[in-house]
């Protein structure tokens, strides 16, 4: 009877080990895939930030050239500045990682993967700030189109 329990326990142990090895292999595969994609992900995020920076700069120039009475109120300015700060924070993170990638592609890729959570949070902050800015801008445009 003891031999039956030992055999069953041994089989369960082997099955458990097989499951752990499979899970570890899948995690390594995901890590490897992330490392290979890191340069593209970083480049893509930087390209998106460049477009956003140009847009924000255009908006800033447009608002400084308009008449004083048509300039946006403090809520719009606050949203705009929030968007700029979030973009700057993400830009600083991405610039640091780009520098690491230029020093060593492998080590830089590892750092990009390790900072994925930080990058995701910074992107989330930026998306939220952009959303506020877009909504506020939409409200301003709607108010301007309504006759007094």
N, C-alpha and C positions, 0 to 999 in steps of 0.2 A: 504494500500500500504506500509506503514511504517513497518507493521508487517511482510510482505513478505521479505523486505530487512533485517530486524533484524534476521529473521529465516535463510536466505541465509548466512548472515554474521556470524551467530553463527555456522552454519554447516561448513563454510570455516575455522573458527577458530578451531573447533574440529578436522577437517581433518589435519590442519597444526600441531596441537599438537600431533596427532597420528603419523604423519611423523617424527616429532622431537623425540618422544619417541622411535620409531623404530630405527632411526639412532643412538640414544644414546645406545640402547640395543646392536646393532651390534658393536659399538665401545667398549663397556664393554666386549662383548664376545671376540673380538680380543685381548683386553688387557689381559683378563684372560688366553687366549691361549698362548700369549707371555710370561706371568709370569710362566706358567707351563713348557714352552719350554726353558726358560732362562738357567737353569743349564746344559741342554744338549748342547745348542748353545755355551755356554761359554767353556764347556769341549771340544767340537769339535774344536773350534778355537784354544785352547791351544795345543791340539794334533797336529794340522796342523803346528803351530809355532815350536813345538819341532822337527818335521821332517825337516822343513826348516832350523832351526838352525844347525842341524846335517849336512845337505847338505852344508850350507855355511862354516861350520867349515872344512869339508872335502875339499872343494874347496880351502880354505885358506891354509891348510896343503900342498895340491898338488902344489900350486903356490910358496910356500916358499921352497919346496924341489927341484924345477926344476932349471936348470942352469940359470944363470943371463941373458944370451942372449935370452932365451925362455920365460922369464917372460912377463906377459901381460903389455900393455902400460897404460898410465894414464887414457885413456877413459874407459878402462875395470875396472881399479881400482876405478875410480869415480863411475861407475855403481854398482860395488860390495859394496862400502861403502854406497851408497844411499840405497841399498837393506838392508844392515845391520841396518842402522838408522831407516828405516821404520819398520823393524821387531822388533827392540828394543822399538820403540814407541808403537806399538800394544801390545807387551809383557807387558810393564808397565801398560797399561790400563787394560789388562786382568788379570794381577796379582793383581791389586787393587780390581777389581771386584770379583776375586776368594776369596780374603781375606774377603770381605763383605759377600759373600755367606757362608763362613765358620763361621762367627759370627752369622748371622741370615739368614736362607734360604729365608724367605719371603722378608725381607728388601733387601737382596742381589739381589733377583730376580727383585724387583722393580727398583733397581739401574741399573741392566743390561738392562732392558727395556728402562729406561730413557736415557741411554748412547748409545742406538742403533745407533743413527746418528753418534756419535763420533767414535764408533767401525767401522761402515760402511766406514767412511772417511779414517780411518787408514788402513783398509783392502784394500781400493781402491788405496791408496798411495803405499802400499806394492805390490799389483798386478802390478801397473805401473812400479815400480822399478824392479820387477822380469822379466817383459816383456822386458824391456831395456837390462837387463843382459843376458837374453836368446838370444835376437837378436844379441847382440854384440858377445856373445860366438859363436853363429852359424856363424857369419861373419868371426871370427878368425879361426874357424875350416875349413871353406871353403877356406880361403887364405892359410892355412897350407897344404891343400890337393892338391892345384894347384902346379905343378912342376915349378921351377924357370927357 
